[in-house]
Amino acid sequence: GPSLSPPRPPPTIITKTLYVSSVIFHLLLLSIPLLNSPSDIISTGIHQPLGPCKSTDYDLSGYERLKYYCADEKNPGYDTRYFTLCMNGRKKMKTEGVEWYTVCGNDWGGEGTGKIGLVVTGALLVAINAYLMLPMVWEGGGGKWKRE
């Protein structure tokens, strides 16, 4: 039967540029874990306030969470596999209510292999999506899915 939707206009240079830019952008995002080591990442800035360990609060969604980032290395109250508080050569620092401090990434060890697999899977999904969208961008769409 006849199509009820109007035909799509032919693709413009803007459409093609956005398509290529989107593919490049997402591939660059997927490459970040492959090219960087988590242990090299240092973040100085505003973070969750330092304070008493095990003190809880509720987030905006109503879920219980730790109210403070616990600076006690022996009993942190959070998962230390991904990052820790960087002391930057200091043996002690003020730990009550401080929001501006530095955290350092930790080496993930064997978990890195699984994360690389996830990145490769994501890159494949981006590539498959790009391949499927290619005719619509370059041929003007209109339901033409055949590659000639």
N, C-alpha and C positions, 0 to 999 in steps of 0.2 A: 503494500500500500504506500501511498504518498507519505512523505515525512511531514510531521506537524511543526517541526522546528525550522526556523529559517536557515539557509545555508551559511556556513561559516565563511568569513572573509578570508582571503589568502593571507598566509603568515607574512608579517613585516620583519624588517631587520631587528626591530625591538624585541619581537617574540623570539626570534632565533638567538639573539644575544642573551636574553633572560634564560633561555633553555640551557645554553652552553655554560653561562655563569653559574647557574644552579648546580649543574653536574660537577663543575670544577670545585665549587664551594663545598659540596658535600663530600667529595673525595678528599679534599684537604682536611676537613674535620675528621674523617675516618683515619687519616694518616697520622694524626697527632699522637695516639698511643703507640704507634709503631716507631716513631722517630724520637720520642722522649722517654726518659726513665722517670718514674714517679719519685725516686729518691733525689732527683735534681730539682724538683719543684719546691720553691720557697714562696710563701704568701705572707706578706706583711700588710696589715690593714685592720679594718674593723671586723671582728669576729664575735661569736657568741661570748658573752661576758664570762670572765673567770670567777669562780666562786666555790661554795661548799659542794662537795661531792654528794651524789645521790639525791640532791634537791630537785623535785620535779615541778612541772608546770604543764599547762595545756596550750597547744598551738591553736591557730585560727580555725582549724578543722575539728577541734575538740579532742585530738589525740594527745595522750600523755607523752611528755618528752623530758629530757634533762634540762633544767632551767639554766644551769651554768656548765661551762667547759671546766672539767676538773683537772687541776694542775698537779695532782698527786700521781706520780708515775707508778707507784706500787698498787694503787687502787683507783684507776682512772674513771671507771664507771661508763666508759665508752669503748668502742672498738679501736684499738691502736694499730691495727694492721695497715691503715692507709695514711695516717698522718699523726704527728706528735707535736707538742709544744717545743719550739726551738728556744733554747736559753741564750744563744749567741755568746757563749763563753761565760755567762753569769752563773754563779752557783745558786743564787736565790733571786727572786723578783717578787714584787707585790702581786698578790693573787686574788685580791678581793675587788670585784667590780670592774676590773680592767677589761676594756673592749678592744684596744689597739695593741696587738701583739703579733708575733710571727709564728707560723706553723710550717713544719717541714714535712715533705712527703717521705714515705718509707718504701723500701724496695719490696715488691710484692712476691718475690721468689717464684715458686712454682705456679702461682695463680696467674702469672703473666701469660702463660701459654694459652689458657682458656680465654683470656681477654683478647689476645691476638686473633684467635679463632672467631670471636664475636665481631671483631673489626673486619676481618676478611669476609664474613657472611654479610655484614652491612654493606661492604663495597660491592659485593655481588648483587645485592638487592638494588642498589643505586644503578648499577650497570644494566640490570634487567629492565628496570623502570625506564631508564634512558632509551634503551633499545625499543621498548614498546611505544614510547611517546614520540620517537623520531618521525614516523610518518605524519602524525598529526601536526607537528611543528613545521616540517619541511614541505609537506604536500598540501597543507591547508585544511587538514581535517575533513570535516563533512562526512565522517563515517568511513573514510578510505583507510582500511587497515592492511591492504595488500602492499607488499613490497615488490615493485616491478623491476 
